[in-house]
Amino acid sequence: MPRIRRPLRLPAALLFWLAWLAAAAGAAYFYYDSPDFSAITGVGDTTESHATAPELARIMSIEVSLGQRVRKGQVIVSFDTAALQGELEVAAAQIAKAQADLTAGMAILQRDAANDRLAFEKAFEITDAGMLQAQVQADVDRAAAEGLRKQIAWWHGRVQQQLVGEQPLIELRSELASVEKRIESRSSAVRDWQQRVQRVQGRLQEFSKVLPASGDATRPELAPLHAQIEVSKALLAQVDARRQLLVVRAPFDGVVHRVLLQPGDVAIAGQSVLTLRKPEVDRVIGYAIGAVARRLSIGGMVRVERRDGTGMRLRGHVLGFGGVAPLPLQLQSVPPRAPLAAEEIIIALDDGTVLPGEPVDVEFTPGVLNGKPGVLNGKPANAAVPQRASSSPAQVAAAPGPPVGTPPQPPGPKPVAPPVQPPPQVALDPVLVTDVQVPAALQVRTRLELSALVWLPERDRYLVVSDDTGLKGGADSGAPWLFALRRDGHLDPEPWPIHGLRRVDDLEALTRGPDGALWLLASQSVSRKGKRSEARSLMARLELRGDQLHATASANLAAALGNLKDPQALSTLGLTKRDGGLGKRASGFDRELDIEGLAFEGKALLLALKHPLDSGDTALIWKLDEPEKLLHSGQLSAGQLTVWARLPLRVGPAGALLAAGVADLLRLPDGRLLVLATALGDADEGHSERGMHSALLAVDGAPLAPKISIVSNFNGLHAEGLALGPDPGKLAVVFDRGVAPPQWAMVAFK
C-alpha cells in the first residue's frame, strides 16, 4: 500500500515570528532607504573662493597659512613678476621711442616749413628786385624822353627862324620815338613784375596759414606717430594689468581652508594655489527627492538638527531651490546606493550656525508640505528677512572667531571669558595696510615716497604729495608734480604739474584752507649734501583751476626765519641747536628744523614740527598769523609766528615707548585735532629724526591742556600723511617705505 505524504505544517508561533521579522525588515528598509516626506538631509554651506594663477607663473610667496583669518583686500599670494617687468620695460621703451619719433617728426616739419618759407621769401625778393629794376629803367627812359622833348622844342624854334636845317630835328624826333617805345615796353614789364610779386606774396600768405606752429603736435602728418604712442600705452597698460593680477588678494573676510601649492612651485593658468572660506555658515543646503521636493514652499519653517550628539536644533526657513545636483560625499551611503542625486533646497539659518560641510538633518514643520507657509517670528515666513550685519573690521580684529573645527555653542547666556589678545599677525591687525597701486607708466617716470594727502571731492581723488619727484639724476628730478590717488588705492598714470613753480624738493605737508586754496610746504630741513635749498624751504599757495594746479604765491620760510630781527625769536620758537649737517661757511638760517604738518586754525595756519622737540621731549606746533602776508612779503613780522601747543607724543610697543614728532596734522570739521606721530630715531636720507614706529592720536583741549588718546598704532611702519576721506568716519593714512612701493590704509574713527 503506497505511503501518503502529508503537507509540512509549521507551528503557529513560528509563523507569527517570521511574519513579525519580515514586517520589521520592511519597516527598517522604508525607514532608512525610502524618502521621508517630513525630513531630509543636508550640509552646512559656506562661500568658498580659490586663489588661482592668472597665467603660467612661479609662486614667489604665500602670505598666509592654513587656518589663518584674512581680511578682504589682504595680499594672500604673490607670483613672480620678473618676466612681466621685462615686458613693462620694453613697453616703456617703446613709448619713449614713439615720443622721441614724435619730437623728431615735429622738428622735421619745422625744418621743412622753414626751408619752404625761405624759398618763398627768396622768390619774393627776386621778383620784387626785378620789378624795381624795370621801374628804374622805365623812369630813366621817361627822363630821357623828357630831355629829348625839350631839345626838340629848342631846335624847332631855330628851324622856324631858319637858323638851322631840319636834319637835327628829324634825328631828335626819331630818337624820341625809339625812347617812347622802350618806355611802353618797360611799363609792360613793370606790370608783369607787379603781377608776379602779387602772386608770390599771395602764395607766401597762404603758406603762412598752414605753417606748423612751434610745438604743435596736432598736425595730421604726425597722426601715425600719435597712434603708435597710444598703441604703446595700451600695451603698457595691458602688461601692467597682468602684473597686478599676479598679486592675489582676498575677495572677502575669511579663513584659509586649504593650501595646495608652495612658494617656488610653478602654477598653470587657472590652477588653484589655496582656498578661502567664509568662517560664518548662515545657510544649509538640503537634498530632497520625489514628492518632498515638489511640495516644498519658499518661506516654510524648518528645524535643523546637528549630528554631533548634542541634540541641538536650529530654526530656519526655505530660501529657494537650486536644481538637481549630486549628493555630497558626506551624505552618500557606503557602498553608494541610489539615489545619488537630489534637488537642492536652500535653507537660511535664523539662529545659530553649523560648521562648513557638516551633515545635518532638516525637519519640516507642519504647514510646509501642504503649500501653506509657516510663521517666522510672528511674520509670514515668506516675508523679507533682514540679513545679519557682519562685524566691522575692528571688531573682527579685536574679537576673532573660534578656531576652525570648533563646534558652535548652543544659544543662551554665554559664560564670560577673559579677553583674548589677537596673535601678532597682519590679518588680525585692526587696520589693513595695503600697497598703493602704481601704474607702470608712472613707475618709469618718478620716485614715490608719499608724505601728505588731501581729498578733493570735485575731482573724486586724493591729491598726494611725494618727498621726491622724477628719477634721480634724470631731467625730471625735482619736477613740480603732485599725484592723484583713487578711492581704490590706484594712482593715476599722469602726475599733476604745478604751474608757476620751477622745482620742488622734500615736500612734506599739504592742507586745504577755508577758501578752498591748497597750502603746500617743504620740510625746511637740510639735505644729505648739507644744503637747505630754496626748493626745500618752499611754502606755497595753490589753486585748482579745472584740471590744473596753479601756484598763486610762494615764499622761502627758512629764509624768513633767518631774517627775524629779534635774536631771541628762534629760541622762543624752540630752535636752539645749529644743524650740524650744514657747512661751516653756511650763512642765513642755520637751525635744526623739519616741519611736516599743516592745518588751519581759523584764518591762521598751524605748522607741526617733527624735529626738533623741546627740552621736555614734547612736540611743537607753531601758529602763523596772516600766512598770506608772509607769501607776499617773504618776511615774518614780530609776533606773527608763535608756539601754539606742546604735545607729549609717545609711540611704539608697550614698555618701549619712544618720543615722537608730528608727521601730519588734521583738523576735523567738528574742530577736533588729529596728530600723526612718528618716533624719533633711525636715520633715513639724512633725517636723524625719522623712525619706524607711528601712531594716530586724537588731541583734545589743545592748546592749553591737551589730552591725548590713541586712535591706532602703526608699530613697525613709517606713517607720513593723514587725510579725511570721502566716506564718513574713515581716515586715509599713507606710509613711506623709501624705495619700496608706498602703502596706505583706511582707519575708522568716530
Stockholm file with secondary structure:
# STOCKHOLM 1.0

chainA/1-750         MPRIRRPLRLPAALLFWLAWLAAAAGAAYFYYDSPDFSAITGVGDTTESHATAPELARIMSIEVSLGQRVRKGQVIVSFDTAALQGELEVAAAQIAKAQADLTAGMAILQRDAANDRLAFEKAFEITDAGMLQAQVQADVDRAAAEGLRKQIAWWHGRVQQQLVGEQPLIELRSELASVEKRIESRSSAVRDWQQRVQRVQGRLQEFSKVLPASGDATRPELAPLHAQIEVSKALLAQVDARRQLLVVRAPFDGVVHRVLLQPGDVAIAGQSVLTLRKPEVDRVIGYAIGAVARRLSIGGMVRVERRDGTGMRLRGHVLGFGGVAPLPLQLQSVPPRAPLAAEEIIIALDDGTVLPGEPVDVEFTPGVLNGKPGVLNGKPANAAVPQRASSSPAQVAAAPGPPVGTPPQPPGPKPVAPPVQPPPQVALDPVLVTDVQVPAALQVRTRLELSALVWLPERDRYLVVSDDTGLKGGADSGAPWLFALRRDGHLDPEPWPIHGLRRVDDLEALTRGPDGALWLLASQSVSRKGKRSEARSLMARLELRGDQLHATASANLAAALGNLKDPQALSTLGLTKRDGGLGKRASGFDRELDIEGLAFEGKALLLALKHPLDSGDTALIWKLDEPEKLLHSGQLSAGQLTVWARLPLRVGPAGALLAAGVADLLRLPDGRLLVLATALGDADEGHSERGMHSALLAVDGAPLAPKISIVSNFNGLHAEGLALGPDPGKLAVVFDRGVAPPQWAMVAFK
#=GR chainA/1-750 SS CCCCCCCCCCCHHHHHHHHHHHHHHHHHHHHHHSCCSSEEEEEEECCEEEEECSSSEEEEEECCCTTCEECTTCEEEEECCHHHHHHHHHHHHHHHHHHHHHHHHHHHHHHHHHHHHHHHHHHHHHHHHHHHHHHHHHHHHHHHHHHHHHHHHHHHHHHHTTSSCSHHHHHHHHHHHHHHHHHHHHHHHHHHHHHHHHHHHHHHHHHHHHSCCTTCCCCGGGHHHHHHHHHHHHHHHHHHHHHHHTEEECSSSEEEEEECCCTTCEECTTCEEEEEECSCCCEEEEEECHHHHHHCCTTCEEEEEESSSSCCEEEEEEEEEEEEEECCGGGSCSSCCSCCEEEEEEEEESSCCCCTTCEEEEEECTTTTTTCCCEETTEETTSCCCCCCCCCHHHHHHSCCCCTTCCCCCSSCCCCCCCCCCCSCGGGSSSCEEECBCCHHHHTTCCCCEEEEEEETTTTEEEEEESSCSCTTSTTTTCCEEEEECTTSBBCSSCEEEETCSCCCSEEEEEECTTSCEEEEECCCCCTTSCCCTGGGEEEEEEEETTEEEEEEEEEHHHHHHTCSCTTHHHHTTCCSBCTTSCTTCCSCCBCCEEEEEEEETTEEEEEEEECCCTTSCEEEEEESCHHHHHHHCCCCTTSEEEEEEECCEESSTTCCEEEEEEEEEECTTSCEEEEEEESCSCBTTBTTCCSEEEEEEEESTTTSCEEEEEEEEETCCEEEEEECSSTTEEEEEECCTTSCCEEEEEECC
#=GC SS_cons         CCCCCCCCCCCHHHHHHHHHHHHHHHHHHHHHHSCCSSEEEEEEECCEEEEECSSSEEEEEECCCTTCEECTTCEEEEECCHHHHHHHHHHHHHHHHHHHHHHHHHHHHHHHHHHHHHHHHHHHHHHHHHHHHHHHHHHHHHHHHHHHHHHHHHHHHHHHTTSSCSHHHHHHHHHHHHHHHHHHHHHHHHHHHHHHHHHHHHHHHHHHHHSCCTTCCCCGGGHHHHHHHHHHHHHHHHHHHHHHHTEEECSSSEEEEEECCCTTCEECTTCEEEEEECSCCCEEEEEECHHHHHHCCTTCEEEEEESSSSCCEEEEEEEEEEEEEECCGGGSCSSCCSCCEEEEEEEEESSCCCCTTCEEEEEECTTTTTTCCCEETTEETTSCCCCCCCCCHHHHHHSCCCCTTCCCCCSSCCCCCCCCCCCSCGGGSSSCEEECBCCHHHHTTCCCCEEEEEEETTTTEEEEEESSCSCTTSTTTTCCEEEEECTTSBBCSSCEEEETCSCCCSEEEEEECTTSCEEEEECCCCCTTSCCCTGGGEEEEEEEETTEEEEEEEEEHHHHHHTCSCTTHHHHTTCCSBCTTSCTTCCSCCBCCEEEEEEEETTEEEEEEEECCCTTSCEEEEEESCHHHHHHHCCCCTTSEEEEEEECCEESSTTCCEEEEEEEEEECTTSCEEEEEEESCSCBTTBTTCCSEEEEEEEESTTTSCEEEEEEEEETCCEEEEEECSSTTEEEEEECCTTSCCEEEEEECC
//
